[in-house]
Amino acid sequence: MPFFDLLKLALRNLREAKLRATLTSMGVIVGVAVIVTMVSFGLGLQRNLLSRFKALDLFSEMTVFGKSIALAAGNLDRAGARRGAGDRQGPRLPNDFTPTRILDDATVAEISKLPGVAYVEPFIGFTAQCRSNGKVFGRQVSGATVPNSSSRFKEFAAGQMISSATADEAVITEDTVGIAGYASAADAIGKNLEFLAPASEGNTEANNEEPASFFGLPLGEEEGPKAKTSVVAAKTLRIVGVLKDPQQDGRPGPSRGLMPTADVYIPVQAARQWSLEHQAEQARVIMALARESGVISEDQSPGYFSAVVRVNDPVALPDVRKRLRELGLGSFSIVDQLDQIRTVFLIINSVLGLLGGISLLVASFGIANTMIMSILERTREIGIMKAIGAEDREIKLIFFFEAAVIGLTGGVIGSLAAWGIDGLANRLAYRFLLKPQGASFVDFFSLPPYLWLGAILFALSVSILAALYPAARAARIDPVRALRHD
């Protein structure tokens, strides 16, 4: 029997039982709609999360870690070593690799010469008491290389970047502008920013500074037999730029890249000099232990804890990381986190698809039931077809075609229904959740072609599998007994 004759016969049989065929198709439609909707939601979450990472311009950067002096001395843990250095925002050392080389200036210069490296920016961070506009406040200070092409310095609210690596200039944030009491970012440009430190006998007279006051409490006089002390401006810088804050009006602002954020940025050389001259007591103990144990020599300065390395092309990132490991340095890239995120979402999407597949499995029982009922109603017809020469294969094909039509119809309509549900859910979420908060429209669902095409093929396959038993049963019917069937 020709293919199209079998197809026409299958369609005619379905038309004769419209209600039953429709209800069976509804089961497939619901199953496919559930699968596509749930999986598209998981894919949408994955796409939105990864797009946020890509918007941060982090795929061309990595954080490089050197040998930790505190760990080498064997007296502090990783987190304690960081806190002892006065850094509260720096990156954490990864646990999969222990660096064997100190990240000093010579190492930084060697990294900058590696093929594919655009620039290297060492990290120096510390907390300092600052004074500007007659106010004293604590701020997190970080060193910045000059010139600097990092994403941290993309947008300024006022002013510009530090002019040279040796300039006594500083770039501050808008938050610091408010704490210092300036009316606007433009008003802070050109003003002095002083780093305060306890005065020694020599620099008290040289600076001729009056005792400073913190929060209205005078500094510089102590009761009892102790000597009189004062606070002086140990370093004075000129504010030349004000960075835009990362968040403005609820919208994301300029990216800061992988480098930890700070409130005040000064040249790296100035930051390094200050951190060495004004070490905390715990940091001095760590250095003494490191020199005593021979980790570093007496004339060797401590290295940077970390540095941000930017490559010219994200494709070169794996090769650069391999070379860094060969140099005895550890590295961390956001790509590591993305691989873990993809694995997590693969599990989530699989679970969502499995839950949706259960509904389609239930629909397959409906298809099998429809086919068996069709056999019982058409037993005599099947007997006549076999009596006039129809083969068992052709009888099976008729039922396979009927099941395929149900599966294909249910798959297509179910995919369209899922597309409509996704669009309606997006608009409802924007209207009632995002818009009242002033947020922009977000597409929570992702419906790529492979998803709805795969759902249709899956529905078609399940439908045909559900017809295997009914088709085999129809093919085994004895034509003599079928002709006697009422």
C-alpha beads as a LAMMPS data file, in Angstrom:
LAMMPS data file: protein, C-alpha beads

486 atoms
485 bonds

1 atom types
1 bond types

-500.0 500.0 xlo xhi
-500.0 500.0 ylo yhi
-500.0 500.0 zlo zhi

Masses

1 110.0

Atoms # bond

1 1 1 0.000 0.000 0.000
2 1 1 1.456 3.397 -0.971
3 1 1 2.670 5.797 1.729
4 1 1 0.051 8.466 1.079
5 1 1 -2.751 5.899 1.129
6 1 1 -1.615 4.776 4.565
7 1 1 -1.476 8.401 5.724
8 1 1 -4.982 9.138 4.384
9 1 1 -6.325 6.054 6.066
10 1 1 -4.768 7.049 9.396
11 1 1 -6.191 10.585 9.155
12 1 1 -9.619 9.209 8.298
13 1 1 -9.556 6.949 11.352
14 1 1 -8.654 9.915 13.580
15 1 1 -11.451 12.035 12.096
16 1 1 -13.965 9.338 12.899
17 1 1 -13.000 9.587 16.601
18 1 1 -12.446 13.350 16.854
19 1 1 -13.190 13.727 20.560
20 1 1 -10.932 10.870 21.606
21 1 1 -8.117 12.011 19.317
22 1 1 -8.454 15.583 20.589
23 1 1 -8.309 14.571 24.247
24 1 1 -5.294 12.351 23.564
25 1 1 -3.561 15.210 21.744
26 1 1 -4.299 17.505 24.691
27 1 1 -2.234 15.248 26.916
28 1 1 0.705 15.554 24.526
29 1 1 0.198 19.323 24.247
30 1 1 0.301 19.774 28.006
31 1 1 3.364 17.545 28.324
32 1 1 5.320 19.378 25.629
33 1 1 4.267 22.798 26.948
34 1 1 5.454 21.896 30.438
35 1 1 8.799 20.572 29.201
36 1 1 9.517 23.576 26.974
37 1 1 8.383 26.134 29.559
38 1 1 10.393 24.673 32.430
39 1 1 13.569 24.092 30.438
40 1 1 13.335 27.524 28.775
41 1 1 13.098 29.086 32.233
42 1 1 16.292 27.317 33.307
43 1 1 18.042 28.356 30.090
44 1 1 16.849 31.926 30.610
45 1 1 18.328 32.049 34.091
46 1 1 21.613 30.695 32.759
47 1 1 21.704 33.194 29.884
48 1 1 20.928 36.173 32.131
49 1 1 23.576 35.173 34.671
50 1 1 26.285 34.587 32.076
51 1 1 25.410 37.818 30.267
52 1 1 25.925 39.711 33.521
53 1 1 29.403 38.207 33.806
54 1 1 30.191 39.102 30.211
55 1 1 29.001 42.668 30.760
56 1 1 31.570 43.007 33.543
57 1 1 34.409 42.585 31.030
58 1 1 36.024 39.840 33.110
59 1 1 36.838 37.286 30.416
60 1 1 40.122 38.998 29.559
61 1 1 41.344 39.295 33.143
62 1 1 42.706 36.936 35.761
63 1 1 43.970 37.347 39.300
64 1 1 47.512 36.125 39.917
65 1 1 48.671 35.095 43.407
66 1 1 52.201 34.916 44.712
67 1 1 53.772 33.095 47.636
68 1 1 52.199 34.228 50.895
69 1 1 54.709 35.442 53.471
70 1 1 52.288 34.708 56.310
71 1 1 51.726 31.134 55.166
72 1 1 55.431 30.578 54.682
73 1 1 56.103 31.781 58.220
74 1 1 53.566 29.188 59.367
75 1 1 51.904 31.319 61.990
76 1 1 48.688 32.636 60.429
77 1 1 45.953 31.233 58.278
78 1 1 45.090 32.684 54.899
79 1 1 42.289 34.928 56.044
80 1 1 44.252 36.040 59.096
81 1 1 47.221 36.957 56.945
82 1 1 45.019 39.167 54.848
83 1 1 43.440 40.858 57.836
84 1 1 46.837 41.393 59.425
85 1 1 47.914 43.336 56.367
86 1 1 44.979 45.671 56.823
87 1 1 43.188 44.520 53.695
88 1 1 39.492 43.716 54.054
89 1 1 38.475 43.459 50.421
90 1 1 41.253 41.572 48.658
91 1 1 40.801 38.321 46.750
92 1 1 41.227 34.997 48.518
93 1 1 43.941 32.522 47.676
94 1 1 42.624 29.494 45.742
95 1 1 43.095 26.103 47.329
96 1 1 43.936 24.055 44.232
97 1 1 47.501 25.376 43.847
98 1 1 50.070 26.747 46.282
99 1 1 52.350 29.393 44.729
100 1 1 56.076 28.937 45.223
101 1 1 57.309 32.327 44.017
102 1 1 56.958 35.732 45.622
103 1 1 55.047 38.224 43.504
104 1 1 57.518 41.102 43.634
105 1 1 58.407 43.826 41.138
106 1 1 60.769 41.536 39.225
107 1 1 58.045 38.906 38.873
108 1 1 55.511 41.523 37.761
109 1 1 57.939 42.715 35.085
110 1 1 58.455 39.123 33.933
111 1 1 54.693 38.538 33.691
112 1 1 54.221 41.685 31.629
113 1 1 56.616 40.277 29.001
114 1 1 54.653 37.047 28.501
115 1 1 53.047 36.667 25.041
116 1 1 49.439 37.784 25.045
117 1 1 49.642 39.897 28.229
118 1 1 48.335 43.438 27.797
119 1 1 49.233 44.761 31.240
120 1 1 49.795 43.717 34.860
121 1 1 48.384 45.673 37.787
122 1 1 49.646 44.641 41.244
123 1 1 47.243 44.949 44.149
124 1 1 48.087 46.987 47.239
125 1 1 45.275 47.771 49.636
126 1 1 45.188 49.281 53.090
127 1 1 42.979 51.357 55.345
128 1 1 44.083 54.913 56.070
129 1 1 42.752 57.809 58.070
130 1 1 42.257 60.696 55.659
131 1 1 41.495 64.395 56.028
132 1 1 39.906 66.650 53.441
133 1 1 37.626 69.673 53.600
134 1 1 38.239 69.815 57.356
135 1 1 36.798 66.343 57.954
136 1 1 38.620 63.204 59.093
137 1 1 37.462 59.785 57.958
138 1 1 38.738 56.270 57.360
139 1 1 38.937 55.054 53.759
140 1 1 40.084 51.959 51.898
141 1 1 43.039 52.905 49.702
142 1 1 44.361 50.974 46.703
143 1 1 47.258 51.468 44.342
144 1 1 46.660 52.013 40.625
145 1 1 49.106 51.733 37.750
146 1 1 49.494 54.796 35.529
147 1 1 48.585 54.839 32.692
148 1 1 45.703 52.458 33.393
149 1 1 43.338 50.844 30.877
150 1 1 41.436 48.859 33.501
151 1 1 37.659 48.854 33.457
152 1 1 37.750 50.398 36.947
153 1 1 38.503 53.793 35.450
154 1 1 36.041 53.934 32.571
155 1 1 33.694 56.641 33.789
156 1 1 34.397 59.704 35.900
157 1 1 31.800 61.898 37.564
158 1 1 34.365 64.714 37.432
159 1 1 38.037 65.188 36.669
160 1 1 40.367 62.610 35.130
161 1 1 42.848 59.821 35.844
162 1 1 46.131 60.373 37.705
163 1 1 48.569 62.084 35.352
164 1 1 51.758 60.097 36.059
165 1 1 53.116 57.237 38.155
166 1 1 55.028 59.662 40.393
167 1 1 52.382 62.357 40.773
168 1 1 51.032 63.149 44.242
169 1 1 47.475 62.801 42.997
170 1 1 44.463 60.743 43.971
171 1 1 41.203 59.539 42.452
172 1 1 38.281 59.120 44.847
173 1 1 34.732 57.774 44.654
174 1 1 31.484 59.719 44.826
175 1 1 30.844 58.142 48.225
176 1 1 34.078 59.658 49.501
177 1 1 33.000 63.032 48.114
178 1 1 29.872 62.878 50.249
179 1 1 31.741 61.778 53.382
180 1 1 34.230 64.634 52.951
181 1 1 31.330 67.084 52.823
182 1 1 31.802 68.430 49.307
183 1 1 28.663 69.682 47.588
184 1 1 29.439 67.871 44.334
185 1 1 32.125 65.838 42.614
186 1 1 33.337 68.924 40.741
187 1 1 33.896 70.773 44.023
188 1 1 36.330 68.068 45.183
189 1 1 38.602 68.419 42.141
190 1 1 41.838 70.212 43.012
191 1 1 41.363 69.902 46.764
192 1 1 43.908 68.260 49.050
193 1 1 43.545 64.787 50.539
194 1 1 45.843 64.117 53.495
195 1 1 46.884 60.754 54.895
196 1 1 47.244 61.064 58.667
197 1 1 49.771 59.281 60.877
198 1 1 51.138 59.680 64.414
199 1 1 53.799 62.375 64.471
200 1 1 57.408 61.625 65.374
201 1 1 59.663 64.109 67.121
202 1 1 61.192 65.095 63.813
203 1 1 58.195 65.528 61.578
204 1 1 56.059 67.322 64.201
205 1 1 58.150 70.442 63.857
206 1 1 58.651 69.998 60.134
207 1 1 54.961 69.758 59.416
208 1 1 53.981 72.188 62.188
209 1 1 50.630 70.467 62.380
210 1 1 48.048 71.037 65.054
211 1 1 46.594 67.943 66.737
212 1 1 43.822 66.521 64.606
213 1 1 40.407 65.491 65.862
214 1 1 38.348 62.401 65.039
215 1 1 34.553 62.688 65.319
216 1 1 34.932 65.799 67.488
217 1 1 37.399 64.171 69.932
218 1 1 40.813 65.868 70.101
219 1 1 43.925 63.857 69.312
220 1 1 47.337 64.841 70.479
221 1 1 47.057 64.920 74.270
222 1 1 47.056 61.983 76.636
223 1 1 46.423 62.107 80.347
224 1 1 48.967 60.653 82.750
225 1 1 52.714 60.373 82.575
226 1 1 52.836 59.467 78.862
227 1 1 54.448 61.899 76.447
228 1 1 52.379 64.303 74.397
229 1 1 51.670 63.017 70.893
230 1 1 50.027 64.492 67.793
231 1 1 48.740 63.509 64.383
232 1 1 50.207 65.031 61.233
233 1 1 49.541 64.881 57.524
234 1 1 52.170 62.313 56.613
235 1 1 51.292 62.544 52.921
236 1 1 49.314 65.133 50.975
237 1 1 47.763 64.417 47.592
238 1 1 45.649 66.451 45.215
239 1 1 42.262 65.084 44.138
240 1 1 42.202 64.990 40.339
241 1 1 39.273 62.657 39.589
242 1 1 36.018 61.342 41.026
243 1 1 34.800 57.926 39.883
244 1 1 31.135 57.216 39.361
245 1 1 29.712 54.895 41.977
246 1 1 28.953 51.310 40.824
247 1 1 25.222 51.777 41.584
248 1 1 23.208 54.790 40.553
249 1 1 19.421 55.023 40.699
250 1 1 19.199 51.259 41.055
251 1 1 21.016 50.710 37.770
252 1 1 24.428 49.060 37.455
253 1 1 27.249 51.513 36.960
254 1 1 30.736 51.109 35.513
255 1 1 32.463 47.796 36.068
256 1 1 35.468 47.572 38.382
257 1 1 36.868 44.365 36.862
258 1 1 38.547 41.706 39.001
259 1 1 40.542 44.164 41.083
260 1 1 38.983 44.723 44.526
261 1 1 37.275 48.092 44.775
262 1 1 38.517 50.891 46.992
263 1 1 37.482 54.374 48.077
264 1 1 40.729 56.149 47.179
265 1 1 43.197 55.330 44.386
266 1 1 46.784 56.543 44.370
267 1 1 49.828 55.540 42.265
268 1 1 51.143 52.047 43.006
269 1 1 54.566 53.340 44.021
270 1 1 53.041 55.725 46.564
271 1 1 50.734 53.009 47.911
272 1 1 53.613 50.560 48.263
273 1 1 55.801 53.113 50.028
274 1 1 53.014 54.000 52.466
275 1 1 52.181 50.348 53.214
276 1 1 55.854 49.628 54.007
277 1 1 56.379 52.722 56.135
278 1 1 53.119 52.385 58.081
279 1 1 52.800 48.663 58.619
280 1 1 50.489 47.382 61.317
281 1 1 52.114 45.684 64.298
282 1 1 50.921 42.250 63.192
283 1 1 52.325 42.801 59.696
284 1 1 55.718 43.666 61.184
285 1 1 55.690 40.454 63.199
286 1 1 54.892 38.478 60.039
287 1 1 57.794 40.101 58.186
288 1 1 60.166 39.380 61.066
289 1 1 59.117 35.729 61.125
290 1 1 59.522 35.462 57.357
291 1 1 63.069 36.867 57.480
292 1 1 63.927 34.760 60.501
293 1 1 62.796 31.568 58.747
294 1 1 64.708 32.502 55.581
295 1 1 61.643 32.847 53.386
296 1 1 62.893 36.245 52.278
297 1 1 66.294 37.820 52.719
298 1 1 66.990 40.822 54.917
299 1 1 67.276 43.164 51.944
300 1 1 64.282 41.730 50.081
301 1 1 60.985 43.578 50.256
302 1 1 57.712 41.665 50.647
303 1 1 55.876 40.923 47.463
304 1 1 52.366 41.816 46.410
305 1 1 49.666 39.425 47.538
306 1 1 48.021 39.470 44.104
307 1 1 47.931 41.209 40.747
308 1 1 45.407 41.478 37.929
309 1 1 46.679 40.348 34.532
310 1 1 44.779 41.380 31.421
311 1 1 45.307 39.579 28.112
312 1 1 44.879 40.978 24.622
313 1 1 42.495 38.207 23.579
314 1 1 40.346 35.942 25.808
315 1 1 41.521 33.023 23.649
316 1 1 45.055 33.523 25.015
317 1 1 43.896 33.220 28.629
318 1 1 44.568 29.448 29.009
319 1 1 48.103 29.728 27.569
320 1 1 48.968 32.635 29.861
321 1 1 47.635 30.751 32.887
322 1 1 49.784 27.746 31.965
323 1 1 52.901 29.928 31.781
324 1 1 52.055 31.530 35.125
325 1 1 51.801 28.121 36.768
326 1 1 55.208 27.224 35.301
327 1 1 56.579 30.374 36.943
328 1 1 55.304 29.124 40.327
329 1 1 52.329 31.508 40.509
330 1 1 48.694 30.714 41.176
331 1 1 45.873 32.262 39.166
332 1 1 42.125 32.628 39.266
333 1 1 39.838 33.476 36.356
334 1 1 36.102 34.016 36.148
335 1 1 36.121 31.274 33.504
336 1 1 36.593 28.784 36.357
337 1 1 33.369 29.957 37.927
338 1 1 31.535 29.885 34.586
339 1 1 32.372 26.202 34.123
340 1 1 30.896 25.462 37.531
341 1 1 27.852 27.597 36.762
342 1 1 27.242 25.718 33.510
343 1 1 27.485 22.403 35.359
344 1 1 24.974 23.558 37.946
345 1 1 22.545 24.768 35.300
346 1 1 22.961 21.528 33.357
347 1 1 21.743 19.685 36.431
348 1 1 18.899 22.164 36.957
349 1 1 17.757 21.954 33.333
350 1 1 17.910 18.161 33.451
351 1 1 15.709 18.094 36.545
352 1 1 13.243 20.542 34.996
353 1 1 13.143 18.502 31.790
354 1 1 12.626 15.306 33.774
355 1 1 9.675 16.818 35.632
356 1 1 8.147 17.912 32.345
357 1 1 8.859 14.517 30.820
358 1 1 6.702 12.869 33.478
359 1 1 3.644 14.656 32.120
360 1 1 4.513 13.496 28.602
361 1 1 4.938 9.954 29.911
362 1 1 1.420 10.134 31.290
363 1 1 0.244 11.316 27.878
364 1 1 1.880 8.256 26.276
365 1 1 -0.458 6.008 28.257
366 1 1 -3.347 7.972 26.815
367 1 1 -2.024 7.370 23.306
368 1 1 -1.689 3.642 23.966
369 1 1 -5.208 3.560 25.358
370 1 1 -6.555 5.369 22.278
371 1 1 -4.837 2.937 19.941
372 1 1 -6.138 -0.135 21.824
373 1 1 -9.674 1.250 21.791
374 1 1 -9.287 1.829 18.064
375 1 1 -8.285 -1.826 17.586
376 1 1 -11.345 -3.069 19.442
377 1 1 -13.618 -0.863 17.368
378 1 1 -11.991 -1.746 14.018
379 1 1 -11.295 -5.434 14.467
380 1 1 -13.602 -6.394 11.592
381 1 1 -12.099 -3.687 9.366
382 1 1 -8.592 -4.986 10.112
383 1 1 -9.730 -8.527 9.267
384 1 1 -11.098 -7.374 5.899
385 1 1 -7.843 -5.535 5.100
386 1 1 -5.788 -8.643 5.881
387 1 1 -8.218 -10.846 3.938
388 1 1 -7.746 -8.791 0.758
389 1 1 -3.956 -8.911 1.042
390 1 1 -2.788 -6.288 3.594
391 1 1 0.481 -7.298 5.236
392 1 1 1.224 -7.132 8.951
393 1 1 3.755 -4.344 8.284
394 1 1 1.077 -2.205 6.647
395 1 1 -1.334 -2.753 9.539
396 1 1 1.377 -1.622 11.963
397 1 1 2.161 1.418 9.835
398 1 1 -1.449 2.577 9.982
399 1 1 -1.340 2.713 13.773
400 1 1 2.139 4.228 13.790
401 1 1 0.905 6.980 11.481
402 1 1 -2.059 7.673 13.723
403 1 1 0.200 7.917 16.773
404 1 1 2.696 10.053 14.838
405 1 1 -0.031 12.501 13.811
406 1 1 -1.137 12.821 17.438
407 1 1 2.458 13.301 18.626
408 1 1 3.376 15.788 15.898
409 1 1 0.225 17.828 16.378
410 1 1 0.637 17.841 20.144
411 1 1 4.331 18.754 19.856
412 1 1 3.772 21.709 17.533
413 1 1 0.801 23.103 19.450
414 1 1 2.552 22.458 22.768
415 1 1 5.635 24.388 21.615
416 1 1 3.461 27.281 20.473
417 1 1 1.638 27.203 23.801
418 1 1 4.962 27.298 25.654
419 1 1 6.064 30.283 23.562
420 1 1 2.842 32.087 24.473
421 1 1 3.211 31.207 28.168
422 1 1 6.799 32.489 28.188
423 1 1 5.805 35.782 26.592
424 1 1 2.850 36.283 28.927
425 1 1 4.923 35.431 32.011
426 1 1 7.639 37.893 30.965
427 1 1 5.167 40.731 30.583
428 1 1 3.363 39.977 33.820
429 1 1 6.683 39.810 35.701
430 1 1 7.773 43.136 34.208
431 1 1 4.470 44.846 34.950
432 1 1 3.973 43.662 38.512
433 1 1 7.546 42.985 39.723
434 1 1 10.155 44.929 37.745
435 1 1 8.378 48.074 36.589
436 1 1 7.243 49.199 40.085
437 1 1 10.906 49.053 41.162
438 1 1 12.119 51.017 38.147
439 1 1 14.006 48.065 36.680
440 1 1 14.304 47.433 32.958
441 1 1 12.607 44.592 31.096
442 1 1 14.197 41.174 31.639
443 1 1 13.502 38.120 29.501
444 1 1 13.303 35.302 32.034
445 1 1 12.932 32.601 29.372
446 1 1 15.178 31.424 26.568
447 1 1 13.542 29.449 23.759
448 1 1 16.276 28.453 21.293
449 1 1 15.287 26.497 18.161
450 1 1 16.914 23.295 19.372
451 1 1 14.621 23.290 22.415
452 1 1 11.266 23.403 20.653
453 1 1 12.469 21.224 17.772
454 1 1 13.784 18.689 20.275
455 1 1 10.494 18.806 22.170
456 1 1 8.533 18.086 18.985
457 1 1 10.819 15.177 18.080
458 1 1 10.598 13.875 21.627
459 1 1 6.786 13.987 21.549
460 1 1 6.815 12.233 18.185
461 1 1 9.135 9.511 19.485
462 1 1 7.109 8.953 22.654
463 1 1 3.901 8.707 20.619
464 1 1 5.361 6.098 18.272
465 1 1 6.763 4.101 21.203
466 1 1 3.358 4.207 22.846
467 1 1 1.853 2.671 19.682
468 1 1 4.267 -0.282 19.565
469 1 1 2.063 -2.644 21.570
470 1 1 -1.258 -1.625 19.962
471 1 1 0.266 -1.927 16.456
472 1 1 1.757 -5.343 17.210
473 1 1 -1.554 -6.478 18.661
474 1 1 -3.440 -5.308 15.557
475 1 1 -0.981 -7.112 13.284
476 1 1 -1.541 -10.399 15.162
477 1 1 -5.302 -10.394 14.595
478 1 1 -6.530 -13.552 12.843
479 1 1 -8.494 -12.411 9.758
480 1 1 -10.958 -15.358 10.026
481 1 1 -11.865 -14.504 13.608
482 1 1 -11.884 -10.795 12.794
483 1 1 -14.464 -11.330 10.030
484 1 1 -16.734 -13.087 12.527
485 1 1 -16.348 -10.208 15.011
486 1 1 -19.494 -8.150 15.499

Bonds

1 1 1 2
2 1 2 3
3 1 3 4
4 1 4 5
5 1 5 6
6 1 6 7
7 1 7 8
8 1 8 9
9 1 9 10
10 1 10 11
11 1 11 12
12 1 12 13
13 1 13 14
14 1 14 15
15 1 15 16
16 1 16 17
17 1 17 18
18 1 18 19
19 1 19 20
20 1 20 21
21 1 21 22
22 1 22 23
23 1 23 24
24 1 24 25
25 1 25 26
26 1 26 27
27 1 27 28
28 1 28 29
29 1 29 30
30 1 30 31
31 1 31 32
32 1 32 33
33 1 33 34
34 1 34 35
35 1 35 36
36 1 36 37
37 1 37 38
38 1 38 39
39 1 39 40
40 1 40 41
41 1 41 42
42 1 42 43
43 1 43 44
44 1 44 45
45 1 45 46
46 1 46 47
47 1 47 48
48 1 48 49
49 1 49 50
50 1 50 51
51 1 51 52
52 1 52 53
53 1 53 54
54 1 54 55
55 1 55 56
56 1 56 57
57 1 57 58
58 1 58 59
59 1 59 60
60 1 60 61
61 1 61 62
62 1 62 63
63 1 63 64
64 1 64 65
65 1 65 66
66 1 66 67
67 1 67 68
68 1 68 69
69 1 69 70
70 1 70 71
71 1 71 72
72 1 72 73
73 1 73 74
74 1 74 75
75 1 75 76
76 1 76 77
77 1 77 78
78 1 78 79
79 1 79 80
80 1 80 81
81 1 81 82
82 1 82 83
83 1 83 84
84 1 84 85
85 1 85 86
86 1 86 87
87 1 87 88
88 1 88 89
89 1 89 90
90 1 90 91
91 1 91 92
92 1 92 93
93 1 93 94
94 1 94 95
95 1 95 96
96 1 96 97
97 1 97 98
98 1 98 99
99 1 99 100
100 1 100 101
101 1 101 102
102 1 102 103
103 1 103 104
104 1 104 105
105 1 105 106
106 1 106 107
107 1 107 108
108 1 108 109
109 1 109 110
110 1 110 111
111 1 111 112
112 1 112 113
113 1 113 114
114 1 114 115
115 1 115 116
116 1 116 117
117 1 117 118
118 1 118 119
119 1 119 120
120 1 120 121
121 1 121 122
122 1 122 123
123 1 123 124
124 1 124 125
125 1 125 126
126 1 126 127
127 1 127 128
128 1 128 129
129 1 129 130
130 1 130 131
131 1 131 132
132 1 132 133
133 1 133 134
134 1 134 135
135 1 135 136
136 1 136 137
137 1 137 138
138 1 138 139
139 1 139 140
140 1 140 141
141 1 141 142
142 1 142 143
143 1 143 144
144 1 144 145
145 1 145 146
146 1 146 147
147 1 147 148
148 1 148 149
149 1 149 150
150 1 150 151
151 1 151 152
152 1 152 153
153 1 153 154
154 1 154 155
155 1 155 156
156 1 156 157
157 1 157 158
158 1 158 159
159 1 159 160
160 1 160 161
161 1 161 162
162 1 162 163
163 1 163 164
164 1 164 165
165 1 165 166
166 1 166 167
167 1 167 168
168 1 168 169
169 1 169 170
170 1 170 171
171 1 171 172
172 1 172 173
173 1 173 174
174 1 174 175
175 1 175 176
176 1 176 177
177 1 177 178
178 1 178 179
179 1 179 180
180 1 180 181
181 1 181 182
182 1 182 183
183 1 183 184
184 1 184 185
185 1 185 186
186 1 186 187
187 1 187 188
188 1 188 189
189 1 189 190
190 1 190 191
191 1 191 192
192 1 192 193
193 1 193 194
194 1 194 195
195 1 195 196
196 1 196 197
197 1 197 198
198 1 198 199
199 1 199 200
200 1 200 201
201 1 201 202
202 1 202 203
203 1 203 204
204 1 204 205
205 1 205 206
206 1 206 207
207 1 207 208
208 1 208 209
209 1 209 210
210 1 210 211
211 1 211 212
212 1 212 213
213 1 213 214
214 1 214 215
215 1 215 216
216 1 216 217
217 1 217 218
218 1 218 219
219 1 219 220
220 1 220 221
221 1 221 222
222 1 222 223
223 1 223 224
224 1 224 225
225 1 225 226
226 1 226 227
227 1 227 228
228 1 228 229
229 1 229 230
230 1 230 231
231 1 231 232
232 1 232 233
233 1 233 234
234 1 234 235
235 1 235 236
236 1 236 237
237 1 237 238
238 1 238 239
239 1 239 240
240 1 240 241
241 1 241 242
242 1 242 243
243 1 243 244
244 1 244 245
245 1 245 246
246 1 246 247
247 1 247 248
248 1 248 249
249 1 249 250
250 1 250 251
251 1 251 252
252 1 252 253
253 1 253 254
254 1 254 255
255 1 255 256
256 1 256 257
257 1 257 258
258 1 258 259
259 1 259 260
260 1 260 261
261 1 261 262
262 1 262 263
263 1 263 264
264 1 264 265
265 1 265 266
266 1 266 267
267 1 267 268
268 1 268 269
269 1 269 270
270 1 270 271
271 1 271 272
272 1 272 273
273 1 273 274
274 1 274 275
275 1 275 276
276 1 276 277
277 1 277 278
278 1 278 279
279 1 279 280
280 1 280 281
281 1 281 282
282 1 282 283
283 1 283 284
284 1 284 285
285 1 285 286
286 1 286 287
287 1 287 288
288 1 288 289
289 1 289 290
290 1 290 291
291 1 291 292
292 1 292 293
293 1 293 294
294 1 294 295
295 1 295 296
296 1 296 297
297 1 297 298
298 1 298 299
299 1 299 300
300 1 300 301
301 1 301 302
302 1 302 303
303 1 303 304
304 1 304 305
305 1 305 306
306 1 306 307
307 1 307 308
308 1 308 309
309 1 309 310
310 1 310 311
311 1 311 312
312 1 312 313
313 1 313 314
314 1 314 315
315 1 315 316
316 1 316 317
317 1 317 318
318 1 318 319
319 1 319 320
320 1 320 321
321 1 321 322
322 1 322 323
323 1 323 324
324 1 324 325
325 1 325 326
326 1 326 327
327 1 327 328
328 1 328 329
329 1 329 330
330 1 330 331
331 1 331 332
332 1 332 333
333 1 333 334
334 1 334 335
335 1 335 336
336 1 336 337
337 1 337 338
338 1 338 339
339 1 339 340
340 1 340 341
341 1 341 342
342 1 342 343
343 1 343 344
344 1 344 345
345 1 345 346
346 1 346 347
347 1 347 348
348 1 348 349
349 1 349 350
350 1 350 351
351 1 351 352
352 1 352 353
353 1 353 354
354 1 354 355
355 1 355 356
356 1 356 357
357 1 357 358
358 1 358 359
359 1 359 360
360 1 360 361
361 1 361 362
362 1 362 363
363 1 363 364
364 1 364 365
365 1 365 366
366 1 366 367
367 1 367 368
368 1 368 369
369 1 369 370
370 1 370 371
371 1 371 372
372 1 372 373
373 1 373 374
374 1 374 375
375 1 375 376
376 1 376 377
377 1 377 378
378 1 378 379
379 1 379 380
380 1 380 381
381 1 381 382
382 1 382 383
383 1 383 384
384 1 384 385
385 1 385 386
386 1 386 387
387 1 387 388
388 1 388 389
389 1 389 390
390 1 390 391
391 1 391 392
392 1 392 393
393 1 393 394
394 1 394 395
395 1 395 396
396 1 396 397
397 1 397 398
398 1 398 399
399 1 399 400
400 1 400 401
401 1 401 402
402 1 402 403
403 1 403 404
404 1 404 405
405 1 405 406
406 1 406 407
407 1 407 408
408 1 408 409
409 1 409 410
410 1 410 411
411 1 411 412
412 1 412 413
413 1 413 414
414 1 414 415
415 1 415 416
416 1 416 417
417 1 417 418
418 1 418 419
419 1 419 420
420 1 420 421
421 1 421 422
422 1 422 423
423 1 423 424
424 1 424 425
425 1 425 426
426 1 426 427
427 1 427 428
428 1 428 429
429 1 429 430
430 1 430 431
431 1 431 432
432 1 432 433
433 1 433 434
434 1 434 435
435 1 435 436
436 1 436 437
437 1 437 438
438 1 438 439
439 1 439 440
440 1 440 441
441 1 441 442
442 1 442 443
443 1 443 444
444 1 444 445
445 1 445 446
446 1 446 447
447 1 447 448
448 1 448 449
449 1 449 450
450 1 450 451
451 1 451 452
452 1 452 453
453 1 453 454
454 1 454 455
455 1 455 456
456 1 456 457
457 1 457 458
458 1 458 459
459 1 459 460
460 1 460 461
461 1 461 462
462 1 462 463
463 1 463 464
464 1 464 465
465 1 465 466
466 1 466 467
467 1 467 468
468 1 468 469
469 1 469 470
470 1 470 471
471 1 471 472
472 1 472 473
473 1 473 474
474 1 474 475
475 1 475 476
476 1 476 477
477 1 477 478
478 1 478 479
479 1 479 480
480 1 480 481
481 1 481 482
482 1 482 483
483 1 483 484
484 1 484 485
485 1 485 486
